[in-house]
Amino acid sequence: MARRLLADTQPFCPRRVPGFPYRGFYQYFVTACTWNRRPLFLEPWLARELSAQLSPFFARYAFEVVAYCFMPDHVHLLLEGTSPEADFRAAMRQWKQQTAQAWNPRTGHRLWQSGYYERVLREGDDTRAVVGYLLQNPVRAGLVSTSRDWPWTGSSRYSLADLEAHAADWRPSWR
């Protein structure tokens, strides 16, 4: 019984795609949730700090941050490998670990839920549509009236105006 209760209180950790290398020139649409879905990114200092370090951090792992959006209780990332050695799993593990280690001493609380959700974009997937979904997330949530009004959205490659100009409508298959 105790084992079951413990399992019921642990966040779900999604499985990775069996046999997929998670290395190289792939694009990944990622969602990472805060511990117990607490709205931590409503704290401007935290959202600002994590936004500022995204691009430099992922560049060290040979990834570009095509687009990102910090929502109150989760973050969406669209990452693209820029070399054959770009190791997605290692980059995500290190990013979550480093940000959590910086957060915990300040607050005494956990930052991230275990795991993350990722969708490996396939050749036929429209990246513009994924960017559109990501940009419209705060609008759909009723946080702002236009995506331009949400301060925690950006890219290491494009300006917000460029992202908006090339975005398209898209809804993920799991919605």
C-alpha positions in Angstrom: 0.0 0.0 0.0 2.8 2.5 0.9 4.5 1.7 -2.4 1.3 2.5 -4.3 0.8 5.8 -2.5 4.3 6.8 -3.2 3.9 6.0 -6.9 0.6 7.9 -7.0 2.2 11.1 -5.7 5.2 11.0 -8.1 4.7 13.0 -11.4 4.5 11.0 -14.6 7.8 10.7 -16.4 7.3 10.1 -20.1 9.3 7.5 -21.9 11.6 8.4 -24.7 11.1 6.9 -28.2 12.7 3.5 -28.3 15.6 3.2 -30.7 15.7 6.9 -31.5 19.3 8.3 -31.2 18.3 11.8 -29.8 21.6 13.0 -31.4 22.2 15.2 -34.4 20.3 17.7 -36.5 16.8 17.1 -35.2 14.2 19.5 -33.9 12.4 18.9 -30.6 9.3 20.5 -29.3 9.6 20.2 -25.5 7.4 20.9 -22.5 8.9 20.8 -19.0 6.6 21.4 -16.0 7.3 22.9 -12.6 7.0 20.7 -9.5 3.4 20.1 -8.7 2.5 22.6 -11.6 3.2 25.5 -9.3 3.0 28.9 -11.1 6.6 29.7 -10.5 7.2 31.6 -13.7 4.8 34.3 -12.7 7.8 35.4 -10.6 9.4 37.9 -13.1 12.9 37.4 -11.7 12.8 33.6 -12.3 11.3 33.8 -15.8 13.8 36.6 -16.7 16.8 34.6 -15.3 15.9 31.4 -17.1 15.0 33.2 -20.3 18.4 34.9 -20.3 20.4 31.8 -19.9 18.5 29.5 -22.3 20.4 30.4 -25.5 23.9 30.4 -24.1 23.3 27.1 -22.2 21.9 25.2 -25.1 24.5 26.6 -27.5 27.1 24.8 -25.4 25.3 21.5 -26.3 25.1 22.4 -30.0 21.4 23.5 -29.9 19.7 26.6 -31.1 16.6 27.7 -29.2 14.3 28.3 -32.2 11.6 29.5 -29.9 10.6 29.4 -26.2 7.7 30.4 -24.0 7.7 30.4 -20.2 4.1 29.8 -19.0 3.2 30.1 -15.3 3.7 26.4 -14.6 5.7 25.1 -17.6 8.0 26.0 -20.4 7.8 25.2 -24.1 11.1 25.0 -26.1 11.6 24.4 -29.7 15.2 23.2 -30.0 17.3 22.4 -33.0 20.5 20.4 -33.1 23.3 22.2 -34.9 25.9 19.4 -35.1 26.0 15.6 -35.4 27.1 15.6 -31.7 24.1 17.5 -30.4 22.8 15.3 -27.6 19.3 16.2 -26.7 18.9 14.0 -23.6 22.2 15.2 -22.1 21.3 18.8 -22.8 17.9 18.6 -21.2 19.2 16.6 -18.2 21.9 19.2 -17.6 19.6 22.2 -18.1 17.0 21.0 -15.7 19.7 19.9 -13.2 21.6 23.3 -13.3 18.5 25.4 -13.1 17.1 23.3 -10.2 20.4 23.5 -8.3 20.4 27.3 -8.7 16.7 27.5 -7.6 16.7 25.2 -4.5 19.1 27.1 -2.3 17.1 30.3 -2.8 13.8 28.8 -2.0 14.2 25.4 -0.4 11.7 24.0 -3.0 12.0 21.8 -6.1 11.8 23.6 -9.4 11.0 20.8 -11.9 8.7 17.8 -12.2 10.5 14.7 -13.2 11.0 14.2 -16.9 9.7 16.3 -19.7 7.6 15.8 -22.8 9.2 16.0 -26.2 8.0 15.6 -29.8 10.7 15.0 -32.3 9.7 16.9 -35.4 9.6 14.9 -38.5 10.5 15.9 -42.0 6.9 16.8 -42.9 6.2 18.8 -39.8 5.8 22.5 -40.2 8.1 24.3 -37.8 6.3 27.6 -38.4 3.1 26.0 -37.1 4.8 24.8 -33.9 6.2 28.3 -33.4 2.6 29.6 -33.8 1.3 27.2 -31.2 4.1 28.2 -28.8 3.5 32.0 -29.3 -0.2 31.7 -28.9 0.0 29.7 -25.7 -0.3 32.7 -23.3 -3.1 34.1 -25.4 -5.1 30.8 -25.3 -4.5 30.7 -21.5 -6.0 34.2 -21.2 -2.8 35.7 -19.8 -2.5 38.4 -22.5 -4.6 39.5 -25.5 -1.7 39.3 -28.1 1.4 37.1 -28.1 3.5 40.3 -28.3 2.3 41.3 -24.8 3.8 38.2 -23.1 7.4 39.0 -21.9 8.7 35.4 -21.6 8.8 34.4 -25.2 11.8 34.5 -27.5 14.4 32.8 -29.7 18.2 32.6 -30.1 17.7 32.9 -33.8 14.8 35.2 -34.6 13.3 38.4 -33.3 9.8 38.1 -31.9 8.5 40.0 -34.9 10.1 37.5 -37.2 8.6 34.6 -35.2 5.1 36.1 -35.4 5.4 36.9 -39.1 6.2 33.3 -40.0 4.0 31.5 -37.4 1.1 29.5 -38.5 -1.9 27.9 -36.8 -1.2 24.5 -35.3 -2.6 22.3 -32.5 -0.7 19.3 -31.2 -2.2 15.9 -31.8 -2.5 15.3 -28.1 -4.9 18.3 -27.5 
